[in-house]
Amino acid sequence: MGDQEDQFARIIDRLCRPFPKSVLKDRNDKKGSYISSHTYIQRLNEAAGPYWSHERIGEPVFYPEDQLVHIKVKVTIMGRSHEGEGFTRYKVHDNNHIKNRHYAIRSAIQDGIRDAITFFGVEKPSNHDQKEFLLDEYKPSHQSQIRECLKCNKELNSNDLKVLENNNHVKHDYCETCIPKHLRKT
């Protein structure tokens, strides 16, 4: 495998790790639980960092009879893409105008991102398989014993870790030479 294939495989491995049980939220209808779109996107940011992007495909479709908005989204990780569909409910004013239309669209986009990354192998728990799917406790990937540079994949040494500690606003693992200039403290 080439360097890019190795890096893509590492990203997908990180992306597809089980979620901790602590991220489960109870559904409003009390019929099970779910993992929020924000949690999926946080995982995507942790795993892929600057190597992922998304775009909305087409215009949102509003279904007034169900008060739903539907959006198609494409998520790309290192040049490989999958599409997903996002839905969310919206509310209307007394005059039938949509309340906070842009928030409904944004929420549907986040749901579409969550749906799209399932095609990369990230699984959504069902009520039947939550025990196998979820970890008892969360151990973020950046706290594992072996940390490597997101850009060059070199294992970080103690000097690299000190530089990251001094640049505590840097949220991803970079070696000293690969930290983007705009993130360096001067």
Backbone hydrogen bonds in HBPLUS format (Angstrom, degrees):
<---DONOR---> <-ACCEPTOR-->    atom                        ^
c    i                          cat <-CA-CA->   ^        H-A-AA   ^      H-
h    n   atom  resd res      DA  || num        DHA   H-A  angle D-A-AA Bond
n    s   type  num  typ     dist DA aas  dist angle  dist       angle   num
A0006-ASP N   A0002-GLY O   2.92 MM   4  6.17 158.3  1.97 154.3 160.9     1
A0007-GLN N   A0003-ASP O   2.89 MM   4  6.10 162.4  1.92 149.8 154.8     2
A0008-PHE N   A0004-GLN O   2.84 MM   4  6.02 162.0  1.87 149.4 154.5     3
A0009-ALA N   A0005-GLU O   2.89 MM   4  6.06 159.3  1.94 145.9 151.8     4
A0010-ARG N   A0006-ASP O   2.93 MM   4  6.24 154.0  2.00 149.7 156.7     5
A0011-ILE N   A0007-GLN O   2.95 MM   4  6.22 157.8  2.00 150.8 156.9     6
A0012-ILE N   A0008-PHE O   2.93 MM   4  6.19 166.9  1.94 156.6 159.6     7
A0013-ASP N   A0009-ALA O   2.89 MM   4  6.03 153.6  1.96 143.6 151.6     8
A0014-ARG N   A0010-ARG O   2.96 MM   4  6.20 161.0  1.99 149.4 153.6     9
A0015-LEU N   A0011-ILE O   2.83 MM   4  6.03 158.3  1.88 151.5 158.5    10
A0016-CYS N   A0012-ILE O   2.93 MM   4  5.99 149.4  2.02 147.6 154.1    11
A0017-ARG N   A0014-ARG O   3.47 MM   3  5.55 167.7  2.48 104.1 107.5    12
A0135-LEU N   A0019-PHE O   2.65 MM 116  5.90 154.2  1.72 137.4 146.8    13
A0023-VAL N   A0020-PRO O   3.23 MM   3  5.95 170.4  2.24 119.2 121.9    14
A0021-LYS N   A0135-LEU O   2.76 MM 114  5.73 145.2  1.88 163.3 160.5    15
A0024-LEU N   A0021-LYS O   3.14 MM   3  5.79 166.8  2.16 121.5 125.5    16
A0025-LYS N   A0034-TYR O   2.83 MM   9  5.39 159.0  1.87 156.2 163.4    17
A0034-TYR N   A0025-LYS O   2.85 MM   9  5.39 148.1  1.95 147.1 157.7    18
A0027-ARG N   A0032-GLY O   3.04 MM   5  5.83 174.1  2.05 143.1 141.2    19
A0030-LYS N   A0027-ARG O   3.03 MM   3  5.19 160.6  2.07 109.9 114.5    20
A0039-THR N   A0036-SER O   3.07 MM   3  5.33 127.4  2.36 101.2 113.7    21
A0040-TYR N   A0036-SER O   3.31 MM   4  6.78 153.6  2.38 145.9 152.6    22
A0041-ILE N   A0037-SER O   2.92 MM   4  6.20 160.6  1.96 154.8 160.1    23
A0042-GLN N   A0038-HIS O   2.82 MM   4  6.01 151.8  1.90 144.6 152.8    24
A0043-ARG N   A0039-THR O   2.98 MM   4  6.19 155.9  2.04 144.1 150.3    25
A0044-LEU N   A0040-TYR O   2.90 MM   4  6.20 152.6  1.98 144.9 153.1    26
A0045-ASN N   A0041-ILE O   2.87 MM   4  6.15 154.4  1.93 148.6 154.9    27
A0046-GLU N   A0042-GLN O   2.91 MM   4  6.17 157.0  1.96 149.2 155.6    28
A0047-ALA N   A0043-ARG O   2.85 MM   4  5.99 159.7  1.89 152.0 157.5    29
A0048-ALA N   A0044-LEU O   2.85 MM   4  5.70 165.3  1.87 147.9 153.0    30
A0049-GLY N   A0045-ASN O   2.90 MM   4  4.65 137.6  2.08 117.1 127.4    31
A0051-TYR N   A0048-ALA O   2.79 MM   3  5.24 161.6  1.83 143.6 144.0    32
A0078-MET N   A0051-TYR O   2.91 MM  27  5.43 154.4  1.97 159.1 165.5    33
A0053-SER N   A0076-THR O   2.88 MM  23  5.31 142.5  2.02 146.6 156.7    34
A0076-THR N   A0053-SER O   2.85 MM  23  5.31 166.6  1.86 149.9 154.1    35
A0055-GLU N   A0074-LYS O   2.91 MM  19  5.35 142.8  2.05 144.5 155.9    36
A0074-LYS N   A0055-GLU O   2.83 MM  19  5.35 163.2  1.86 157.9 163.7    37
A0057-ILE N   A0072-LYS O   2.81 MM  15  5.22 178.6  1.81 140.7 140.8    38
A0061-VAL N   A0070-HIS O   2.89 MM   9  5.10 166.6  1.91 150.4 155.0    39
A0070-HIS N   A0061-VAL O   2.79 MM   9  5.10 155.9  1.84 146.8 155.2    40
A0063-TYR N   A0068-LEU O   2.72 MM   5  5.13 169.0  1.73 165.4 166.3    41
A0066-ASP N   A0063-TYR O   3.15 MM   3  5.71 140.5  2.31 113.8 123.2    42
A0067-GLN N   A0063-TYR O   2.76 MM   4  5.56 119.4  2.13 143.5 160.8    43
A0068-LEU N   A0063-TYR O   3.17 MM   5  5.13 156.1  2.23 131.3 136.0    44
A0090-TYR N   A0067-GLN O   2.92 MM  23  5.50 150.9  2.00 139.0 142.6    45
A0069-VAL N   A0088-THR O   2.88 MM  19  5.56 152.9  1.95 157.1 166.2    46
A0088-THR N   A0069-VAL O   3.14 MM  19  5.56 140.2  2.31 145.0 154.2    47
A0071-ILE N   A0086-GLY O   2.89 MM  15  5.15 152.6  1.96 147.8 153.8    48
A0086-GLY N   A0071-ILE O   2.78 MM  15  5.15 165.0  1.80 156.8 161.0    49
A0073-VAL N   A0084-GLY O   2.88 MM  11  5.27 163.4  1.91 152.6 155.7    50
A0084-GLY N   A0073-VAL O   2.75 MM  11  5.27 154.6  1.81 154.1 161.5    51
A0075-VAL N   A0082-HIS O   2.86 MM   7  5.56 166.2  1.88 169.8 167.5    52
A0082-HIS N   A0075-VAL O   2.97 MM   7  5.56 148.8  2.06 150.7 160.4    53
A0077-ILE N   A0080-ARG O   2.80 MM   3  5.29 160.5  1.84 154.8 155.4    54
A0080-ARG N   A0077-ILE O   3.00 MM   3  5.29 167.0  2.01 117.8 121.4    55
A0099-LYS N   A0091-LYS O   2.78 MM   8  5.52 171.7  1.79 143.7 146.6    56
A0093-HIS N   A0097-HIS O   2.74 MM   4  5.37 162.1  1.77 159.6 163.3    57
A0096-ASN N   A0093-HIS O   2.91 MM   3  5.18 152.7  1.99 120.7 121.1    58
A0103-TYR N   A0100-ASN O   3.00 MM   3  5.42 128.7  2.27 108.9 122.1    59
A0104-ALA N   A0100-ASN O   3.19 MM   4  6.60 153.2  2.27 153.0 161.0    60
A0105-ILE N   A0101-ARG O   3.01 MM   4  6.36 157.7  2.06 153.2 159.5    61
A0106-ARG N   A0102-HIS O   2.93 MM   4  6.08 162.3  1.96 143.5 148.6    62
A0107-SER N   A0103-TYR O   2.90 MM   4  6.01 158.1  1.95 145.0 150.9    63
A0108-ALA N   A0104-ALA O   2.99 MM   4  6.20 154.8  2.05 145.3 152.1    64
A0109-ILE N   A0105-ILE O   2.91 MM   4  6.19 150.3  2.00 149.4 158.1    65
A0110-GLN N   A0106-ARG O   3.00 MM   4  6.31 159.6  2.04 150.1 154.7    66
A0111-ASP N   A0107-SER O   3.02 MM   4  6.29 153.2  2.09 143.9 151.5    67
A0112-GLY N   A0108-ALA O   2.86 MM   4  6.09 145.7  1.97 141.8 151.7    68
A0112-GLY N   A0109-ILE O   3.04 MM   3  4.88 115.3  2.48  90.7 106.9    69
A0113-ILE N   A0109-ILE O   2.85 MM   4  6.22 148.5  1.95 151.0 159.7    70
A0114-ARG N   A0110-GLN O   3.05 MM   4  6.33 161.8  2.08 147.2 151.6    71
A0115-ASP N   A0111-ASP O   2.94 MM   4  6.21 154.6  2.01 143.2 150.5    72
A0116-ALA N   A0112-GLY O   2.82 MM   4  6.03 158.6  1.87 148.6 154.4    73
A0117-ILE N   A0113-ILE O   3.03 MM   4  6.26 159.8  2.07 155.7 159.4    74
A0118-THR N   A0115-ASP O   3.19 MM   3  5.46 143.9  2.33 102.2 112.6    75
A0119-PHE N   A0116-ALA O   3.04 MM   3  5.67 150.2  2.13 113.8 121.6    76
A0120-PHE N   A0117-ILE O   3.01 MM   3  5.11 150.6  2.10 100.5 109.8    77
A0122-VAL N   A0117-ILE O   3.36 MM   5  5.97 157.8  2.41 145.7 139.5    78
A0121-GLY N   A0118-THR O   3.04 MM   3  5.11 153.0  2.12  99.8 108.2    79
A0129-ASP N   A0126-SER O   3.25 MM   3  5.52 132.6  2.49 103.4 114.2    80
A0133-PHE N   A0129-ASP O   3.03 MM   4  6.10 150.5  2.12 151.9 161.3    81
A0134-LEU N   A0130-GLN O   3.02 MM   4  5.78 150.8  2.11 150.3 152.2    82
A0143-GLN N   A0140-PRO O   2.96 MM   3  5.54 162.9  1.99 117.6 122.9    83
A0144-SER N   A0141-SER O   3.16 MM   3  5.39 167.1  2.18 112.1 114.1    84
A0156-LEU N   A0147-ARG O   2.75 MM   9  5.65 172.7  1.76 148.5 150.8    85
A0149-CYS N   A0154-LYS O   2.81 MM   5  5.33 160.0  1.85 149.1 152.4    86
A0153-ASN N   A0149-CYS O   2.90 MM   4  4.59 135.1  2.10 121.9 131.0    87
A0150-LEU N   A0173-ASP O   2.70 MM  23  5.71 157.6  1.75 157.4 157.6    88
A0161-LEU N   A0157-ASN O   3.05 MM   4  6.38 158.0  2.10 153.9 160.4    89
A0162-LYS N   A0158-SER O   3.01 MM   4  6.25 148.5  2.11 142.8 150.9    90
A0163-VAL N   A0159-ASN O   3.00 MM   4  6.30 157.9  2.05 150.0 155.7    91
A0164-LEU N   A0160-ASP O   2.97 MM   4  6.29 156.6  2.03 148.9 155.3    92
A0165-GLU N   A0161-LEU O   2.91 MM   4  6.11 152.4  1.99 142.6 150.6    93
A0166-ASN N   A0162-LYS O   2.91 MM   4  6.20 152.1  1.99 149.2 156.3    94
A0167-ASN N   A0163-VAL O   2.99 MM   4  6.19 128.8  2.26 137.8 151.7    95
A0167-ASN N   A0164-LEU O   3.14 MM   3  4.92 132.0  2.38  91.3 104.7    96
A0170-VAL N   A0167-ASN O   2.89 MM   3  5.85 172.3  1.89 137.0 139.1    97
A0178-CYS N   A0175-CYS O   3.07 MM   3  5.38 138.7  2.24 107.9 119.5    98
A0183-LEU N   A0180-PRO O   2.89 MM   3  5.48 157.8  1.94 119.2 126.6    99
A0184-ARG N   A0181-LYS O   3.21 MM   3  5.33 153.0  2.29 104.9 112.6   100
